[in-house]
């Protein structure tokens, strides 16, 4: 089963809003997908932030860093569930 299949299952198998996901909720499903992969995902966030900083003007580097930090904090919160 691929990643998109897992995400689709989290949202009720592609049904309209209101369908129950198999994992009991979006946050629980996301936590299940992240479990055990936190460090790898954080490295990916850092890689994307580095690439973004290479594209946007230098004056926005701080905003890119803030966004990356918030993304990594969200990953930590999912890991706590």
Secondary structure, DSSP 8 states (H G I E B T S, - for coil): --HHHHHHHHTTTT--TT---TTSSHHHHHHHHHTT-HHHHHHHHHHHHHHHHHHS-GGGHHHHHHHHHHHHHHHHHHHT-
